[in-house]
Amino acid sequence: MTNKFLDAIRSGKVLIADGATGSNLQQRGLPDGKSGEAWVLENPQAILTLENDFIAAGAEILLTCTFGASRLHLAQMGLAEHSEKINLTAAGLARQAAENSGAFVAGSIGPTGQMLEPYGPLAAVDAEAAFAEQASFLVAGGVDLIVIETQFDLGEATAAVRGVRSVSDLPLVCSFSYDRGTRTMMGVSPVKAARALTDSGVDLLGINCGRSLMDNLTALRELRAATSLPIWFKPNAGLPVTDDLGNVVYETTPQQMAEPVPTWIAAGAQVIGGCCGTSPEHLGAIAEVVRQNRY
């Protein structure tokens, strides 16, 4: 059975993923303390507008606004009973935005927001069940692939992979956030992630968020040396700072974000986008360079 997304990856084409969801929605009025997942139901037009802006900027992959939409994560916001509706609605919004462009829709699955045993109260079997449930909703919503992202703990990441694979054979990405430079907050290195996940049933391994562009490049090179799988790469636009007015801003400019794109491609990144702070303007600059480097 062929798959258009995997066919594109196997052809060697570098694909353009979208930018940030949360930080852009905050810039567009999402109140402090409210999640993007809540806005999927309360203000779906804002989600759709952002996704349309990413398509206009050149995105060929749109992530659904479901990063925190597992039942376990939504429970922390009093939204657990809306998990199915949020995932289905978010998938539908992304599909609507992608419809005329031919972009792929990727179902986003983030961490549960709880630590797994023995570091916290969550049993791996319960995490796996929550990931399986969310993945089943996203599949029902019509996504083309699933992205397990911003992972920091191998136990939770592998539980997520098992959960997704128990309900879906769609292309699967597993991406870690190396927010300690080239280590996650739990000490996982790109090499360790590759050793644990290369043969786990994932189709791509990835890096997203993290710290600086330079740190993410170092992590990318380490990951490329440790796995033969294609690499998903969505670094953030630096770390947020607070300006004189008390606003949280990302100081990396679109041009600064786009400049290292040829280096990322040479280092092995095959899907390139941006995470926190990456606006449609940032993504447009990235997309232009990606297109210039296609052969």
N, C-alpha and C positions, 0 to 999 in steps of 0.2 A: 504494500500500500504506500503510495507516494504522499508526501506532505509538502505543500508549497513553501512553507517557511524553511523546513529542513533542506528542500531542494535549493533554495537561495543560498543557504549557509554552505552546503556542499559544493556549490558552484564557485565559492571563494569570494562572493560579493560582500563588500562591507555595507552593513545596513545601519540606518540612522534611527535610533530610538528617541523617545521624547525627553523632555526635561523634568523639572520638579513638579510635584503636585502640591504638597502641603505649603511650601514657602510661597508659591505663586497664589494659591487661594488666600493666604493670609494677606498678601499685598492687595488682593482684590476684595477684601472686606470680611474674610472669615474671622469671627471674633476669637479673642484669646480664650483658650480652654475648650473651644469647640473643634471637633474633628471634621476632616473632610468627608468621612463616611456619613456623618450626620447630615451634611449638606447634600449628599446624594439624594436624600429624601426631601429635605427642606428647601433646597435651592439648586435643583438639577441643572438649571440653565447656566449657572456659574461653572459647573463642571464641564458642560458641553462647550461653552465658549472657550475655556482654556484648551480643551482638546482640539477644537477647531483651529485655535491659534498655533498649536504645535504642528498640526497638519500643514497649515499655511507656511510655517517656518521650514518644512522639509521632513518632518517625522515620517518614518515608514513603519514604526512600531509605536502603538499607544498602549500605555499601561492603564488598567482600570483603577478607579479611585477606591480600592479595597484593601490597601496595605494593612489596615487594622480591623478588617471585617471578619475575622474568625469569631466564633461565638465566645471564646474565652476572652479575647481582647475587647469585644463589644460589651461584655458584661461589666467591665470596669467603667463604662460610660452609661450603663443602664439601657443598652440597646441590644442585648443578646437575642431577644425575641424577634428582632428585625433582621437577623443575619441573612436569611435567604433573600428577603426583599432587597436589601442593600446590595448584595452581590449581583443579583439578577438585573437590578436597575442600572448599576454602574457598568456592567458588561454591555447592556443595551445602549447606554449613552456613548461609550467608546465605539461600539459598532456603528452607531449613527454618524459619528464624526469621521470614521474611517471609510464609510461606505463608498464614496465616489473617488477616493484616492487610491484604493487598493492596499492601504496600510493594514498591517497585521494588528490584531487586538491581543494583548497579553494580560492574562489574569494575574494581578499582583497579590502575593501572599507574604505578609511580614511576620515578625515574631509574635508570640502570644502575649508578650508583656509580663510573663511570669518566668521565674527561674525553674529549671528542671531539678528534680532530685539528683544528688543529695544537697545541692546548693539552695534549693527552694522547695515549695510545696507541690509542684506539678509533676505528676507521674508521666513518664515518656508515653505510655499507652494512651493517656488522656490527651496529650498534645497531638499524638498521631491521629486520634479520632477527630479532633477539632480541625486539623489540616485536611483530612479526608473529606469532612463535611463541606468546608469552604470550597475545596477544589470541585466537589460535585456540583455546587451551585454555579460556580464559574463556567464549568463545562456546559451546564444546562443553559447558561446565558450566551453561549456561542463563541467563547474565546478561541483563538487559534493556537495559543501556547500558554504555559503557566510559568510565572517567574517567582520563585521563592527568593526573597531579597532581604538585604540588610541583616544578614545572619551574623551571629557572633559566637555561638556555642555549637560545637559539632554534634552534641547530643540532640539539640533541638533541630538543627539542620537535617540530620539523618532521619529524625522522626517525621519531619515535613516531607522529605522525599518519599519515605515509605507510605505516608498517608496519601499523598498525591498519586503515587503509582498504584495504590490499591483501588483507585476509582477512575484513572485516566491513563491513556497511552499517548496523550498529546505531547508535543515537544516540551521539554522541561529544562529550565534554567535554575541553577542554585548560585546565588551571589552573596558574598560576604562583605561586611563593612570593616575595613582595617583602620579603625579610628584611633589606634595607638601607633600609627605610622605604617608599619608592615605587620602588625599583629592586631587581632581583635581585642575587645575588652576582656575576653576570656583567654587570651594568649594564643589564639589560633593563628598560624602563619599560612601564607598561600600554599606552601609546600604541604603542610599538614592537611589543609582542606582538599588539595588535589589527591593526596594519597587515600583519604577517606571516601571521596566522592566520585573519582574518575570512573569507577566500575559499579556505581550504585544505581545506575538507571537514568542519570541525568544526561542531557544532550549538550548542554553548554555549562561551563563554570564561569563565575563572574565576580566582579568587584564593583561595588557601588558605595556612594557616600564617602566615608573615610575622612581624611584630614586635608592635606595640601595636594595640589596637582603633582608635585614632585614625589611625594610619598606614594601616591597612587600609581605613578609610573614605575616606581621601584617594585611595588607589589605586583603590578602587571608583568614585569619582566621575570619575577620569581615564579609567578603562576605559569607563564608560558614555558619556562624551563622544566616544570614539574608535571605537565599534562599535555596530551595530544588533542584534547577536546577544544572546540572553538571557544572563544572567550567573549563574554559580555562585559562591557566597560562603561560605567556611568559615574564618573567622579563628580564630586560637588564643586561648586564655584568658591572654593576656599571655605574658611570658617566664618560664621556670622559675627558681626561686631555691632555695638550699639552706637548710633550717631549722636550728635549734640542734642537732638530733639527726643532722644529716647527710643528711636525706631531701630529695629533689628535689620541690618543690611548686609549684603554680600559684596565685597569690594572688587572681586575679580570681574573684569570687564568682558564683554563678548569677544573682543579681539584677543585678550589674554587667554581666554578659554579655547579659542580656535587655533591659536598659534602652534600648540604641541600636537595637534591632531595627526599630522603625518608621522610623528614619532610614535604615537600610540598605535597607528596602523602597522608601522615597521616592527613594533614590539609584540604584535600578535593580536591586537584587539580586532574583532570582526563585527561586533555590534557596538556602536558608539553613540552615547547620548550624554545626559547630565543628570545629577541628583540635586540635592538641596541648593537653592539659589540660582539654578539654571532656568532663566526666563526664556520665553519664545525668542527674544532677541539673541540671547546666548546660543540657543539651538540653531537659529538661522545661520549664525557665523560658523558653527561647527558643521552644519549640513553643507554649506558652500565648499568648505575645505574637503570634506569627504567626497563630494561629487568631483572635485578637481583631481582627486587621487585615485579615481576609478580608472581601471585600464581595460 
